[in-house]
Amino acid sequence: MLSTVKKIVCPECGSEVIIDSEAVEVAKKKARFSGIYSLAYHHEDHVVLVYIDESGGIRGVEATPLFKSDKPLFLKFDIVPVPNPRDKMPSLNKLSNEELAVLSRCDGETSAREIAEALGMAYGRVKAILEKLYSSHYIKELREVVA
Ligand SMILES: [Zn+2]
């Protein structure tokens, strides 16, 4: 069987990131929601985001600072974003990388807190992006759940 292991170099620290075939397969499945999925690799003080498309190709690599919260988040309610079907979604070209990273994590099951943790982003920032994505019709519903 053809190996789908991919190697990239972290744009921030220059270390090699190995993307195993399992991660690529997961990304390909998740990419069916928005056409693209971001794998996040936590390095010391930054996160490497690797954008994978539906066919398993790497669309982009990006490093962002890792947000570390001093105190744990005590949230009574969390939000689960439900993406619009692909054919009803506006063009992804209009989105910033950060917005794309958040959108690519929306699968109708993952909560805003989980997305923030996975991407190393502040919860408030993720929430603001989700609200923007909702008002511009990338997201169909922001479902409130008890955390
Ligand atoms: Zn790095």
Residues whose N, C-alpha, C, O or C-beta is under 5 A from the ligand:
A	BS01	ZN	C10 E12 C13 G14 H43
